[in-house]
Structures are given as C-alpha cells and as structure tokens.
Amino acid sequence: MTLTDGEIIEEFDSWQRFADALRADDRALFREMLRLCYEYFPAMQARDSPFPTEALFMSLLLVQHKSIVWLAEEVRRLKAEKDARVGS
C-alpha cells in the first residue's frame, strides 16, 4: 500500500503542535527541516507502508545526512586549502 498525498500531508500537519511547543529558534529550525523534506515527497509516496511517519523520518534522516556529507566535504576542502597555503 503506497502512501497518498493526503496521508503524507496529514503526517506533516500532525507535527504542527510539536512545532508550536518548541522555543522560537527551535521552532524555526524544525519547520525548515520539515520544509526540506517536501523535496522527497515523491519518494515518500512510493514508500510501501501503512505508516507515513516512517517515510517522514527517512526523509529527515536523508536531509541530515546530506548536510553532514556537505559539511565533511567542506572541512576537507578548507583543510586542503590551509595545507596548500602552509606548504607554499
């Protein structure tokens, strides 16, 4: 059973009360995190599960992993630049 648009949107909406209970700065970060998950809406629809939360969590994990990979690459790049300047 694949997830419908309505089920996915309902899942996103169900986290609104959680977001509302957060401090303002955390609330903004949480909402941005959920907004980024909309990029994976088609993949969430393809998930064969009766539980839309699983698809949302997997999207959240992917967003986080992409950030970690980007940061790691950025650290490597900056370190290489620094090493190149020191070696000159």
C-alpha positions as CSV (number, residue, x, y, z in Angstrom):
1,M,0.0,0.0,0.0
2,T,1.7,3.2,-1.1
3,L,1.1,6.5,0.7
4,T,-1.3,9.0,-0.7
5,D,-0.7,12.7,-1.0
6,G,-3.3,13.3,1.7
7,E,-1.7,10.8,4.1
8,I,1.7,12.5,3.7
9,I,0.4,16.0,4.1
10,E,-1.6,14.8,7.1
11,E,1.6,13.5,8.7
12,F,3.4,16.7,8.1
13,D,0.5,18.6,9.6
14,S,0.3,16.3,12.6
15,W,3.7,17.7,13.7
16,Q,2.4,21.2,14.0
17,R,1.5,21.0,17.7
18,F,5.0,19.7,18.4
19,A,6.5,22.6,16.5
20,D,4.3,25.1,18.3
21,A,5.5,23.8,21.7
22,L,9.2,24.5,20.8
23,R,11.1,27.7,21.6
24,A,11.0,30.2,18.7
25,D,14.5,29.4,17.4
26,D,14.0,25.7,17.6
27,R,10.5,26.0,16.0
28,A,12.0,27.8,13.0
29,L,14.7,25.1,12.6
30,F,12.1,22.4,12.9
31,R,9.8,23.9,10.3
32,E,12.7,24.4,8.0
33,M,13.7,20.8,8.5
34,L,10.1,19.7,7.6
35,R,10.1,22.1,4.6
36,L,13.3,20.4,3.3
37,C,11.5,17.0,3.5
38,Y,9.0,18.2,0.9
39,E,11.8,17.7,-1.6
40,Y,11.4,14.0,-1.1
41,F,7.6,14.0,-1.4
42,P,7.7,11.6,-4.5
43,A,9.9,9.1,-2.7
44,M,7.6,9.3,0.4
45,Q,4.6,8.5,-1.9
46,A,6.5,5.4,-3.2
47,R,7.1,4.1,0.3
48,D,5.1,0.9,0.6
49,S,4.0,1.2,4.2
50,P,0.8,1.9,6.2
51,F,2.8,4.3,8.4
52,P,3.5,7.7,6.9
53,T,5.7,8.6,9.9
54,E,8.4,6.1,8.6
55,A,8.6,8.0,5.3
56,L,8.8,11.3,7.1
57,F,11.6,10.1,9.4
58,M,13.6,8.6,6.5
59,S,13.3,11.9,4.7
60,L,14.5,13.7,7.8
61,L,17.5,11.3,8.0
62,L,18.3,11.9,4.4
63,V,18.2,15.7,4.8
64,Q,20.5,15.4,7.9
65,H,22.9,13.0,6.1
66,K,23.2,15.3,3.1
67,S,24.1,18.2,5.5
68,I,26.7,16.0,7.2
69,V,28.3,14.9,3.9
70,W,28.4,18.5,2.7
71,L,30.0,19.7,5.9
72,A,32.6,16.9,5.8
73,E,33.5,17.8,2.2
74,E,33.7,21.5,3.2
75,V,36.1,20.6,6.1
76,R,38.2,18.6,3.7
77,R,38.3,21.4,1.2
78,L,39.2,24.0,3.8
79,K,41.9,21.8,5.3
80,A,43.4,21.2,1.8
81,E,43.4,24.9,1.2
82,K,45.1,25.5,4.5
83,D,47.7,22.8,3.9
84,A,48.4,24.3,0.4
85,R,49.0,27.7,1.9
86,V,51.2,26.3,4.7
87,G,53.2,24.2,2.2
88,S,53.8,27.2,-0.1
